[in-house]
Amino acid sequence: MRNLLLIFVIVFGGGHLCLLGLPWWSVAIFSAAAAYFLPAKLIPGTIMATLSGAMLWFLHAYLLDSANESMLSQKVGQVFLGAKPLHLLLFTTLVGALIAKLGYLTGYTARKAFVR
């Protein structure tokens, strides 16, 4: 249980630092590192990494969207067949969850392959 909480904190905290200046895929590196260095079962660890990546990307996108009163997301939504700002936030959440999940699975597989 302790490792699961640490996985959440590392992915969320490290991912937050990444979103401040590193590329978007850097969240996957923290997720992979958490999986490699913190042994946990596959399913619970994957769920924690996925949830932390989703929460991170949703909160970050929401803060950026609310800072400009959703003007940009409304214009982008018009390009995508009238999508609402909430739909764009949910899509961003899905992308963040997928990146964190794939990063965790990569780290978990590397741990199983190299650590015996």
CNS distance restraints for C-alpha pairs under 8 A (distance, minus, plus):
assign (resid   1 and name CA) (resid   5 and name CA) 6.47 0.50 0.50
assign (resid   2 and name CA) (resid   6 and name CA) 6.25 0.50 0.50
assign (resid   3 and name CA) (resid   7 and name CA) 6.04 0.50 0.50
assign (resid   3 and name CA) (resid  38 and name CA) 6.08 0.50 0.50
assign (resid   3 and name CA) (resid  39 and name CA) 7.07 0.50 0.50
assign (resid   3 and name CA) (resid  40 and name CA) 6.56 0.50 0.50
assign (resid   4 and name CA) (resid   8 and name CA) 6.34 0.50 0.50
assign (resid   4 and name CA) (resid  40 and name CA) 6.94 0.50 0.50
assign (resid   4 and name CA) (resid  44 and name CA) 7.32 0.50 0.50
assign (resid   4 and name CA) (resid  45 and name CA) 6.05 0.50 0.50
assign (resid   4 and name CA) (resid  48 and name CA) 6.57 0.50 0.50
assign (resid   5 and name CA) (resid   9 and name CA) 6.25 0.50 0.50
assign (resid   5 and name CA) (resid  48 and name CA) 7.85 0.50 0.50
assign (resid   6 and name CA) (resid  10 and name CA) 5.94 0.50 0.50
assign (resid   6 and name CA) (resid  38 and name CA) 7.99 0.50 0.50
assign (resid   7 and name CA) (resid  11 and name CA) 6.07 0.50 0.50
assign (resid   7 and name CA) (resid  31 and name CA) 7.60 0.50 0.50
assign (resid   7 and name CA) (resid  34 and name CA) 5.55 0.50 0.50
assign (resid   7 and name CA) (resid  35 and name CA) 7.36 0.50 0.50
assign (resid   7 and name CA) (resid  38 and name CA) 7.26 0.50 0.50
assign (resid   7 and name CA) (resid  45 and name CA) 7.22 0.50 0.50
assign (resid   7 and name CA) (resid  48 and name CA) 6.83 0.50 0.50
assign (resid   7 and name CA) (resid  49 and name CA) 6.57 0.50 0.50
assign (resid   8 and name CA) (resid  12 and name CA) 5.95 0.50 0.50
assign (resid   8 and name CA) (resid  48 and name CA) 5.66 0.50 0.50
assign (resid   8 and name CA) (resid  49 and name CA) 5.95 0.50 0.50
assign (resid   8 and name CA) (resid  51 and name CA) 7.88 0.50 0.50
assign (resid   8 and name CA) (resid  52 and name CA) 5.57 0.50 0.50
assign (resid   9 and name CA) (resid  13 and name CA) 5.58 0.50 0.50
assign (resid   9 and name CA) (resid  14 and name CA) 7.86 0.50 0.50
assign (resid   9 and name CA) (resid  52 and name CA) 7.84 0.50 0.50
assign (resid  10 and name CA) (resid  14 and name CA) 5.45 0.50 0.50
assign (resid  10 and name CA) (resid  15 and name CA) 7.72 0.50 0.50
assign (resid  10 and name CA) (resid  30 and name CA) 6.79 0.50 0.50
assign (resid  10 and name CA) (resid  31 and name CA) 7.47 0.50 0.50
assign (resid  10 and name CA) (resid  34 and name CA) 6.60 0.50 0.50
assign (resid  11 and name CA) (resid  15 and name CA) 5.52 0.50 0.50
assign (resid  11 and name CA) (resid  27 and name CA) 6.84 0.50 0.50
assign (resid  11 and name CA) (resid  30 and name CA) 5.54 0.50 0.50
assign (resid  11 and name CA) (resid  31 and name CA) 5.27 0.50 0.50
assign (resid  11 and name CA) (resid  34 and name CA) 7.13 0.50 0.50
assign (resid  11 and name CA) (resid  49 and name CA) 6.50 0.50 0.50
assign (resid  11 and name CA) (resid  52 and name CA) 6.34 0.50 0.50
assign (resid  11 and name CA) (resid  53 and name CA) 6.79 0.50 0.50
assign (resid  11 and name CA) (resid 100 and name CA) 7.65 0.50 0.50
assign (resid  12 and name CA) (resid  16 and name CA) 6.02 0.50 0.50
assign (resid  12 and name CA) (resid  52 and name CA) 5.40 0.50 0.50
assign (resid  12 and name CA) (resid  53 and name CA) 6.45 0.50 0.50
assign (resid  12 and name CA) (resid  55 and name CA) 7.95 0.50 0.50
assign (resid  12 and name CA) (resid  56 and name CA) 5.96 0.50 0.50
assign (resid  13 and name CA) (resid  17 and name CA) 6.45 0.50 0.50
assign (resid  14 and name CA) (resid  18 and name CA) 6.23 0.50 0.50
assign (resid  14 and name CA) (resid  27 and name CA) 7.06 0.50 0.50
assign (resid  14 and name CA) (resid  30 and name CA) 6.06 0.50 0.50
assign (resid  15 and name CA) (resid  19 and name CA) 6.17 0.50 0.50
assign (resid  15 and name CA) (resid  26 and name CA) 7.04 0.50 0.50
assign (resid  15 and name CA) (resid  27 and name CA) 4.69 0.50 0.50
assign (resid  15 and name CA) (resid  30 and name CA) 6.78 0.50 0.50
assign (resid  15 and name CA) (resid  53 and name CA) 7.62 0.50 0.50
assign (resid  15 and name CA) (resid  56 and name CA) 7.23 0.50 0.50
assign (resid  16 and name CA) (resid  20 and name CA) 6.65 0.50 0.50
assign (resid  16 and name CA) (resid  56 and name CA) 6.92 0.50 0.50
assign (resid  17 and name CA) (resid  21 and name CA) 7.37 0.50 0.50
assign (resid  17 and name CA) (resid  22 and name CA) 7.88 0.50 0.50
assign (resid  18 and name CA) (resid  22 and name CA) 4.77 0.50 0.50
assign (resid  18 and name CA) (resid  23 and name CA) 6.91 0.50 0.50
assign (resid  18 and name CA) (resid  24 and name CA) 7.28 0.50 0.50
assign (resid  18 and name CA) (resid  26 and name CA) 6.00 0.50 0.50
assign (resid  18 and name CA) (resid  27 and name CA) 6.53 0.50 0.50
assign (resid  19 and name CA) (resid  23 and name CA) 7.13 0.50 0.50
assign (resid  19 and name CA) (resid  24 and name CA) 6.55 0.50 0.50
assign (resid  22 and name CA) (resid  26 and name CA) 6.51 0.50 0.50
assign (resid  25 and name CA) (resid  29 and name CA) 7.35 0.50 0.50
assign (resid  25 and name CA) (resid  99 and name CA) 7.08 0.50 0.50
assign (resid  26 and name CA) (resid  30 and name CA) 6.83 0.50 0.50
assign (resid  27 and name CA) (resid  31 and name CA) 6.27 0.50 0.50
assign (resid  27 and name CA) (resid  53 and name CA) 7.59 0.50 0.50
assign (resid  27 and name CA) (resid  99 and name CA) 7.15 0.50 0.50
assign (resid  27 and name CA) (resid 100 and name CA) 6.28 0.50 0.50
assign (resid  27 and name CA) (resid 103 and name CA) 7.75 0.50 0.50
assign (resid  28 and name CA) (resid  32 and name CA) 5.99 0.50 0.50
assign (resid  28 and name CA) (resid  99 and name CA) 5.71 0.50 0.50
assign (resid  28 and name CA) (resid 100 and name CA) 5.10 0.50 0.50
assign (resid  28 and name CA) (resid 101 and name CA) 7.78 0.50 0.50
assign (resid  28 and name CA) (resid 102 and name CA) 7.02 0.50 0.50
assign (resid  28 and name CA) (resid 103 and name CA) 4.20 0.50 0.50
assign (resid  28 and name CA) (resid 104 and name CA) 7.12 0.50 0.50
assign (resid  29 and name CA) (resid  33 and name CA) 6.08 0.50 0.50
assign (resid  29 and name CA) (resid 103 and name CA) 6.27 0.50 0.50
assign (resid  30 and name CA) (resid  34 and name CA) 6.09 0.50 0.50
assign (resid  30 and name CA) (resid 103 and name CA) 7.69 0.50 0.50
assign (resid  31 and name CA) (resid  35 and name CA) 6.32 0.50 0.50
assign (resid  31 and name CA) (resid  49 and name CA) 6.51 0.50 0.50
assign (resid  31 and name CA) (resid 100 and name CA) 5.69 0.50 0.50
assign (resid  31 and name CA) (resid 101 and name CA) 7.55 0.50 0.50
assign (resid  31 and name CA) (resid 103 and name CA) 5.16 0.50 0.50
assign (resid  31 and name CA) (resid 104 and name CA) 4.87 0.50 0.50
assign (resid  31 and name CA) (resid 107 and name CA) 7.33 0.50 0.50
assign (resid  32 and name CA) (resid  36 and name CA) 6.09 0.50 0.50
assign (resid  32 and name CA) (resid 103 and name CA) 4.66 0.50 0.50
assign (resid  32 and name CA) (resid 104 and name CA) 4.53 0.50 0.50
assign (resid  32 and name CA) (resid 105 and name CA) 7.08 0.50 0.50
assign (resid  32 and name CA) (resid 106 and name CA) 5.89 0.50 0.50
assign (resid  32 and name CA) (resid 107 and name CA) 3.94 0.50 0.50
assign (resid  32 and name CA) (resid 108 and name CA) 7.10 0.50 0.50
assign (resid  33 and name CA) (resid  37 and name CA) 6.01 0.50 0.50
assign (resid  33 and name CA) (resid 104 and name CA) 7.76 0.50 0.50
assign (resid  33 and name CA) (resid 107 and name CA) 6.09 0.50 0.50
assign (resid  34 and name CA) (resid  38 and name CA) 5.58 0.50 0.50
assign (resid  34 and name CA) (resid 104 and name CA) 7.25 0.50 0.50
assign (resid  34 and name CA) (resid 107 and name CA) 7.37 0.50 0.50
assign (resid  35 and name CA) (resid  39 and name CA) 6.54 0.50 0.50
assign (resid  35 and name CA) (resid  40 and name CA) 7.43 0.50 0.50
assign (resid  35 and name CA) (resid  45 and name CA) 7.47 0.50 0.50
assign (resid  35 and name CA) (resid 104 and name CA) 5.43 0.50 0.50
assign (resid  35 and name CA) (resid 105 and name CA) 7.51 0.50 0.50
assign (resid  35 and name CA) (resid 107 and name CA) 4.89 0.50 0.50
assign (resid  35 and name CA) (resid 108 and name CA) 5.09 0.50 0.50
assign (resid  35 and name CA) (resid 111 and name CA) 7.58 0.50 0.50
assign (resid  36 and name CA) (resid 107 and name CA) 4.79 0.50 0.50
assign (resid  36 and name CA) (resid 108 and name CA) 5.67 0.50 0.50
assign (resid  36 and name CA) (resid 110 and name CA) 6.82 0.50 0.50
assign (resid  36 and name CA) (resid 111 and name CA) 5.14 0.50 0.50
assign (resid  37 and name CA) (resid 111 and name CA) 7.92 0.50 0.50
assign (resid  40 and name CA) (resid  44 and name CA) 7.38 0.50 0.50
assign (resid  40 and name CA) (resid  45 and name CA) 5.83 0.50 0.50
assign (resid  41 and name CA) (resid  45 and name CA) 5.97 0.50 0.50
assign (resid  42 and name CA) (resid  46 and name CA) 5.94 0.50 0.50
assign (resid  42 and name CA) (resid 108 and name CA) 7.39 0.50 0.50
assign (resid  43 and name CA) (resid  47 and name CA) 6.15 0.50 0.50
assign (resid  44 and name CA) (resid  48 and name CA) 6.24 0.50 0.50
assign (resid  45 and name CA) (resid  49 and name CA) 6.17 0.50 0.50
assign (resid  45 and name CA) (resid 104 and name CA) 7.77 0.50 0.50
assign (resid  46 and name CA) (resid  50 and name CA) 5.98 0.50 0.50
assign (resid  46 and name CA) (resid 101 and name CA) 5.95 0.50 0.50
assign (resid  46 and name CA) (resid 104 and name CA) 6.30 0.50 0.50
assign (resid  46 and name CA) (resid 105 and name CA) 7.10 0.50 0.50
assign (resid  47 and name CA) (resid  51 and name CA) 6.04 0.50 0.50
assign (resid  47 and name CA) (resid 101 and name CA) 7.76 0.50 0.50
assign (resid  48 and name CA) (resid  52 and name CA) 6.08 0.50 0.50
assign (resid  49 and name CA) (resid  53 and name CA) 6.07 0.50 0.50
assign (resid  49 and name CA) (resid  97 and name CA) 7.72 0.50 0.50
assign (resid  49 and name CA) (resid 100 and name CA) 5.74 0.50 0.50
assign (resid  49 and name CA) (resid 101 and name CA) 5.89 0.50 0.50
assign (resid  49 and name CA) (resid 104 and name CA) 6.55 0.50 0.50
assign (resid  50 and name CA) (resid  54 and name CA) 6.07 0.50 0.50
assign (resid  50 and name CA) (resid  96 and name CA) 7.93 0.50 0.50
assign (resid  50 and name CA) (resid  97 and name CA) 4.67 0.50 0.50
assign (resid  50 and name CA) (resid  98 and name CA) 6.81 0.50 0.50
assign (resid  50 and name CA) (resid 100 and name CA) 5.51 0.50 0.50
assign (resid  50 and name CA) (resid 101 and name CA) 4.96 0.50 0.50
assign (resid  51 and name CA) (resid  55 and name CA) 6.03 0.50 0.50
assign (resid  51 and name CA) (resid  97 and name CA) 6.50 0.50 0.50
assign (resid  52 and name CA) (resid  56 and name CA) 5.94 0.50 0.50
assign (resid  52 and name CA) (resid  97 and name CA) 7.51 0.50 0.50
assign (resid  52 and name CA) (resid 100 and name CA) 7.78 0.50 0.50
assign (resid  53 and name CA) (resid  57 and name CA) 6.15 0.50 0.50
assign (resid  53 and name CA) (resid  93 and name CA) 7.83 0.50 0.50
assign (resid  53 and name CA) (resid  96 and name CA) 5.15 0.50 0.50
assign (resid  53 and name CA) (resid  97 and name CA) 4.76 0.50 0.50
assign (resid  53 and name CA) (resid  98 and name CA) 7.85 0.50 0.50
assign (resid  53 and name CA) (resid  99 and name CA) 7.38 0.50 0.50
assign (resid  53 and name CA) (resid 100 and name CA) 5.19 0.50 0.50
assign (resid  53 and name CA) (resid 101 and name CA) 7.77 0.50 0.50
assign (resid  54 and name CA) (resid  58 and name CA) 6.00 0.50 0.50
assign (resid  54 and name CA) (resid  93 and name CA) 4.83 0.50 0.50
assign (resid  54 and name CA) (resid  94 and name CA) 6.46 0.50 0.50
assign (resid  54 and name CA) (resid  95 and name CA) 7.69 0.50 0.50
assign (resid  54 and name CA) (resid  96 and name CA) 5.08 0.50 0.50
assign (resid  54 and name CA) (resid  97 and name CA) 4.30 0.50 0.50
assign (resid  54 and name CA) (resid 100 and name CA) 7.93 0.50 0.50
assign (resid  55 and name CA) (resid  59 and name CA) 5.98 0.50 0.50
assign (resid  55 and name CA) (resid  93 and name CA) 7.08 0.50 0.50
assign (resid  56 and name CA) (resid  60 and name CA) 6.08 0.50 0.50
assign (resid  56 and name CA) (resid  96 and name CA) 7.49 0.50 0.50
assign (resid  57 and name CA) (resid  61 and name CA) 5.92 0.50 0.50
assign (resid  57 and name CA) (resid  92 and name CA) 6.55 0.50 0.50
assign (resid  57 and name CA) (resid  93 and name CA) 5.46 0.50 0.50
assign (resid  57 and name CA) (resid  96 and name CA) 5.39 0.50 0.50
assign (resid  57 and name CA) (resid  97 and name CA) 7.89 0.50 0.50
assign (resid  58 and name CA) (resid  62 and name CA) 5.89 0.50 0.50
assign (resid  58 and name CA) (resid  89 and name CA) 6.35 0.50 0.50
assign (resid  58 and name CA) (resid  90 and name CA) 7.26 0.50 0.50
assign (resid  58 and name CA) (resid  92 and name CA) 6.63 0.50 0.50
assign (resid  58 and name CA) (resid  93 and name CA) 4.96 0.50 0.50
assign (resid  58 and name CA) (resid  96 and name CA) 7.91 0.50 0.50
assign (resid  59 and name CA) (resid  63 and name CA) 6.06 0.50 0.50
assign (resid  60 and name CA) (resid  64 and name CA) 6.28 0.50 0.50
assign (resid  61 and name CA) (resid  65 and name CA) 5.93 0.50 0.50
assign (resid  61 and name CA) (resid  89 and name CA) 6.45 0.50 0.50
assign (resid  61 and name CA) (resid  92 and name CA) 7.29 0.50 0.50
assign (resid  62 and name CA) (resid  66 and name CA) 5.94 0.50 0.50
assign (resid  62 and name CA) (resid  89 and name CA) 6.89 0.50 0.50
assign (resid  63 and name CA) (resid  67 and name CA) 6.07 0.50 0.50
assign (resid  64 and name CA) (resid  68 and name CA) 7.03 0.50 0.50
assign (resid  65 and name CA) (resid  69 and name CA) 6.32 0.50 0.50
assign (resid  65 and name CA) (resid  70 and name CA) 5.07 0.50 0.50
assign (resid  65 and name CA) (resid  71 and name CA) 7.85 0.50 0.50
assign (resid  65 and name CA) (resid  72 and name CA) 7.52 0.50 0.50
assign (resid  65 and name CA) (resid  73 and name CA) 6.94 0.50 0.50
assign (resid  66 and name CA) (resid  70 and name CA) 5.80 0.50 0.50
assign (resid  68 and name CA) (resid  72 and name CA) 7.36 0.50 0.50
assign (resid  70 and name CA) (resid  74 and name CA) 6.04 0.50 0.50
assign (resid  70 and name CA) (resid  85 and name CA) 6.85 0.50 0.50
assign (resid  71 and name CA) (resid  75 and name CA) 6.50 0.50 0.50
assign (resid  72 and name CA) (resid  76 and name CA) 6.18 0.50 0.50
assign (resid  73 and name CA) (resid  77 and name CA) 5.82 0.50 0.50
assign (resid  73 and name CA) (resid  84 and name CA) 7.75 0.50 0.50
assign (resid  73 and name CA) (resid  85 and name CA) 5.31 0.50 0.50
assign (resid  73 and name CA) (resid  88 and name CA) 7.20 0.50 0.50
assign (resid  74 and name CA) (resid  78 and name CA) 6.33 0.50 0.50
assign (resid  74 and name CA) (resid  83 and name CA) 7.81 0.50 0.50
assign (resid  74 and name CA) (resid  84 and name CA) 6.63 0.50 0.50
assign (resid  74 and name CA) (resid  85 and name CA) 5.88 0.50 0.50
assign (resid  75 and name CA) (resid  79 and name CA) 6.73 0.50 0.50
assign (resid  76 and name CA) (resid  80 and name CA) 6.54 0.50 0.50
assign (resid  77 and name CA) (resid  81 and name CA) 6.68 0.50 0.50
assign (resid  77 and name CA) (resid  82 and name CA) 5.07 0.50 0.50
assign (resid  77 and name CA) (resid  83 and name CA) 4.31 0.50 0.50
assign (resid  77 and name CA) (resid  84 and name CA) 5.76 0.50 0.50
assign (resid  77 and name CA) (resid  85 and name CA) 6.56 0.50 0.50
assign (resid  77 and name CA) (resid  88 and name CA) 7.26 0.50 0.50
assign (resid  78 and name CA) (resid  82 and name CA) 4.28 0.50 0.50
assign (resid  78 and name CA) (resid  83 and name CA) 6.33 0.50 0.50
assign (resid  83 and name CA) (resid  87 and name CA) 6.14 0.50 0.50
assign (resid  83 and name CA) (resid  88 and name CA) 7.07 0.50 0.50
assign (resid  84 and name CA) (resid  88 and name CA) 6.70 0.50 0.50
assign (resid  85 and name CA) (resid  89 and name CA) 6.29 0.50 0.50
assign (resid  86 and name CA) (resid  90 and name CA) 6.16 0.50 0.50
assign (resid  87 and name CA) (resid  91 and name CA) 6.15 0.50 0.50
assign (resid  88 and name CA) (resid  92 and name CA) 6.16 0.50 0.50
assign (resid  89 and name CA) (resid  93 and name CA) 6.17 0.50 0.50
assign (resid  90 and name CA) (resid  94 and name CA) 6.22 0.50 0.50
assign (resid  91 and name CA) (resid  95 and name CA) 6.32 0.50 0.50
assign (resid  92 and name CA) (resid  96 and name CA) 6.24 0.50 0.50
assign (resid  93 and name CA) (resid  97 and name CA) 6.15 0.50 0.50
assign (resid  94 and name CA) (resid  98 and name CA) 6.14 0.50 0.50
assign (resid  95 and name CA) (resid  99 and name CA) 6.19 0.50 0.50
assign (resid  96 and name CA) (resid 100 and name CA) 6.23 0.50 0.50
assign (resid  97 and name CA) (resid 101 and name CA) 6.02 0.50 0.50
assign (resid  98 and name CA) (resid 102 and name CA) 6.07 0.50 0.50
assign (resid  99 and name CA) (resid 103 and name CA) 6.10 0.50 0.50
assign (resid 100 and name CA) (resid 104 and name CA) 6.12 0.50 0.50
assign (resid 101 and name CA) (resid 105 and name CA) 6.20 0.50 0.50
assign (resid 102 and name CA) (resid 106 and name CA) 6.13 0.50 0.50
assign (resid 103 and name CA) (resid 107 and name CA) 6.32 0.50 0.50
assign (resid 104 and name CA) (resid 108 and name CA) 6.04 0.50 0.50
assign (resid 105 and name CA) (resid 109 and name CA) 6.02 0.50 0.50
assign (resid 106 and name CA) (resid 110 and name CA) 6.16 0.50 0.50
assign (resid 107 and name CA) (resid 111 and name CA) 6.12 0.50 0.50
assign (resid 108 and name CA) (resid 112 and name CA) 6.31 0.50 0.50
assign (resid 109 and name CA) (resid 113 and name CA) 6.11 0.50 0.50
assign (resid 110 and name CA) (resid 114 and name CA) 5.98 0.50 0.50
assign (resid 110 and name CA) (resid 115 and name CA) 7.92 0.50 0.50
assign (resid 111 and name CA) (resid 115 and name CA) 5.27 0.50 0.50
assign (resid 112 and name CA) (resid 116 and name CA) 7.01 0.50 0.50
